[in-house]
Amino acid sequence: MISLEYNSLVFRFPEVHPDAELAINFQRTLRVPDDGTTYPLPAGIGSFPLRHLEDFKENLPASWHERGGVLLPMYQSEALWINFDTDYPMAIKIAAGKINAVTGKSWSNDLHVKPQDYLAVPLQPWLDGFKTKGDLVNQFVAAQLGQGVTAEEQITGSAEFGGLQIIVYPLKKEIYEVEQARVKAMELDCLEMPMFCMSESRSESMGMGLGLGGAIKQKIYKDDRPLSDYADSPSRCFVHLVNSQVWQDVTNEPLPHPPISRTDYEAHGIPWYEIYDDNASAVPASDVLGGLKTISQFGINKGLDNTPIEVSKPIKLGSVKIVDEGKF
C-alpha cells in the first residue's frame, strides 16, 4: 500500500509486518558543476511537492493515468536527490525513464545480484544520481524529453517514459523478527550515532526525464543478504516529472520557488557532507551509465554556470565522536 503524506511517498506492508514502513521524499538541492571535479554531498533545500495524478485527470495524457503514480515539478536542469527513511530493511529499485540508476539496464520488477540492481535500506540512506564510476554518481538533473540528453534517450534512442520508477521489497517477517530478537538479546551498551538531516541548513511532450549532471562522491552499498530474505510482495510507483510551467498549468498552483544558485549556497554557508563509511563494500560501477554524456556535454544549456565551486570542509555523517564527560 502506498500513500502520499506531506510530500512523501509512504510504502506500508502490513501483511508482512507492522513495522514494514518506508517514506521516500525527493529533495531539492544545488546542481553541482560538471567541471571534472568530484563534489561532496550537497544539502537538501526542502522537499519537492508531490500531487496525486488522478486529481488532474482532465489535464494529463491518458497514458500517464494508465501508469498511475504522482506528479513532481522541476525546473529545467534542476537537480534532486532521493531520501529513504526507514528502520525496516528493504530492497529498492530506482529507475529513470525505466533505466536502472545503478546498472543502466532496462526496467524489470525482479531483484538481481549479478550485478546488484537495487539499494539496500536503511544501509543506503539516499541516492543522488546515476552510478557511473568508482565510488561516485552523476547527479540526477532534469531535462525535457525529446532533446536526446536523458539517460533513457541515450540508451534506448527514444523518449517513451521519462520520470522516475520505484519498486520496494520488504524483508520477510521471520527474518526481521529473528534479527530483532538477536539485537535485544545482546544487551550491549551502544554509542548513539548522530542523526542524519541534510534537508535543513539538502501531450507526452509534457513530461521530463533525468540526465547526468556533475559528479558526487557516493557509494552504492553492497547488500550482504540473499534475495530469498525479501518478501515477494512489492509495491511500485511511477513519479511523473513535469517542468514548472506545466505544473502551474495542470495543477493551478503557483510556480515552485526557483532552484538555489551556487551564489546563494555559498552566501548562506550551506554545508557539504560526506559519509564515514571507509569499511563499507560498494557495488561496481555501470559500464553502460559510465559511458553516457552529461547534460553539459551536449551544450544545450548555455546559460548555466559550470565554473568550479570552492567547497568548505564537508561535515562527516556516521562517524562516532566520544563525548568528554569533563569535571562536575
PEZIQUI-V692756 format. One record per residue. N is the residue number from 1. D_FIRST is the distance of its C-alpha to the first C-alpha in whole Angstrom. Layout:
# PEZIQUI-V692756
[[N | D_FIRST] [N | D_FIRST]]
This chain:
# PEZIQUI-V692756
[[1 | 0] [2 | 4] [3 | 7] [4 | 10] [5 | 13] [6 | 16] [7 | 16] [8 | 14] [9 | 10] [10 | 8] [11 | 6] [12 | 5] [13 | 6] [14 | 8] [15 | 10] [16 | 11] [17 | 13] [18 | 12] [19 | 13] [20 | 11] [21 | 10] [22 | 11] [23 | 12] [24 | 14] [25 | 16] [26 | 19] [27 | 23] [28 | 26] [29 | 29] [30 | 32] [31 | 33] [32 | 35] [33 | 38] [34 | 39] [35 | 42] [36 | 42] [37 | 41] [38 | 38] [39 | 37] [40 | 35] [41 | 31] [42 | 31] [43 | 30] [44 | 27] [45 | 28] [46 | 25] [47 | 22] [48 | 21] [49 | 20] [50 | 17] [51 | 17] [52 | 15] [53 | 16] [54 | 17] [55 | 19] [56 | 21] [57 | 21] [58 | 25] [59 | 26] [60 | 24] [61 | 25] [62 | 23] [63 | 22] [64 | 20] [65 | 18] [66 | 18] [67 | 16] [68 | 13] [69 | 12] [70 | 14] [71 | 18] [72 | 20] [73 | 24] [74 | 26] [75 | 30] [76 | 32] [77 | 32] [78 | 30] [79 | 28] [80 | 25] [81 | 23] [82 | 20] [83 | 19] [84 | 17] [85 | 16] [86 | 15] [87 | 18] [88 | 16] [89 | 17] [90 | 15] [91 | 16] [92 | 15] [93 | 17] [94 | 18] [95 | 20] [96 | 22] [97 | 23] [98 | 21] [99 | 24] [100 | 23] [101 | 24] [102 | 25] [103 | 27] [104 | 28] [105 | 27] [106 | 25] [107 | 21] [108 | 20] [109 | 17] [110 | 18] [111 | 19] [112 | 23] [113 | 26] [114 | 29] [115 | 28] [116 | 25] [117 | 23] [118 | 20] [119 | 20] [120 | 20] [121 | 18] [122 | 19] [123 | 23] [124 | 22] [125 | 21] [126 | 21] [127 | 23] [128 | 25] [129 | 26] [130 | 27] [131 | 29] [132 | 32] [133 | 35] [134 | 36] [135 | 34] [136 | 33] [137 | 30] [138 | 31] [139 | 29] [140 | 27] [141 | 29] [142 | 28] [143 | 30] [144 | 31] [145 | 30] [146 | 33] [147 | 35] [148 | 35] [149 | 34] [150 | 30] [151 | 29] [152 | 28] [153 | 31] [154 | 33] [155 | 32] [156 | 31] [157 | 34] [158 | 31] [159 | 29] [160 | 27] [161 | 23] [162 | 24] [163 | 21] [164 | 18] [165 | 16] [166 | 13] [167 | 12] [168 | 11] [169 | 12] [170 | 12] [171 | 15] [172 | 16] [173 | 17] [174 | 20] [175 | 21] [176 | 19] [177 | 21] [178 | 24] [179 | 24] [180 | 24] [181 | 27] [182 | 29] [183 | 28] [184 | 29] [185 | 32] [186 | 34] [187 | 35] [188 | 36] [189 | 37] [190 | 34] [191 | 35] [192 | 32] [193 | 31] [194 | 31] [195 | 28] [196 | 27] [197 | 26] [198 | 27] [199 | 26] [200 | 29] [201 | 33] [202 | 27] [203 | 29] [204 | 27] [205 | 30] [206 | 28] [207 | 25] [208 | 26] [209 | 26] [210 | 26] [211 | 30] [212 | 31] [213 | 33] [214 | 35] [215 | 35] [216 | 33] [217 | 33] [218 | 30] [219 | 29] [220 | 26] [221 | 26] [222 | 27] [223 | 25] [224 | 27] [225 | 24] [226 | 24] [227 | 21] [228 | 22] [229 | 20] [230 | 17] [231 | 14] [232 | 14] [233 | 10] [234 | 9] [235 | 7] [236 | 9] [237 | 10] [238 | 14] [239 | 16] [240 | 19] [241 | 22] [242 | 25] [243 | 28] [244 | 29] [245 | 31] [246 | 28] [247 | 26] [248 | 29] [249 | 30] [250 | 26] [251 | 25] [252 | 28] [253 | 27] [254 | 30] [255 | 30] [256 | 28] [257 | 31] [258 | 33] [259 | 32] [260 | 34] [261 | 37] [262 | 39] [263 | 42] [264 | 39] [265 | 37] [266 | 41] [267 | 42] [268 | 40] [269 | 40] [270 | 36] [271 | 36] [272 | 35] [273 | 33] [274 | 33] [275 | 32] [276 | 34] [277 | 33] [278 | 36] [279 | 35] [280 | 32] [281 | 32] [282 | 30] [283 | 29] [284 | 32] [285 | 32] [286 | 32] [287 | 35] [288 | 33] [289 | 32] [290 | 35] [291 | 37] [292 | 35] [293 | 37] [294 | 36] [295 | 36] [296 | 39] [297 | 41] [298 | 40] [299 | 42] [300 | 40] [301 | 40] [302 | 43] [303 | 43] [304 | 40] [305 | 42] [306 | 42] [307 | 44] [308 | 44] [309 | 42] [310 | 44] [311 | 41] [312 | 42] [313 | 41] [314 | 38] [315 | 36] [316 | 35] [317 | 32] [318 | 31] [319 | 35] [320 | 36] [321 | 39] [322 | 41] [323 | 42] [324 | 46] [325 | 47] [326 | 50] [327 | 53] [328 | 52]]
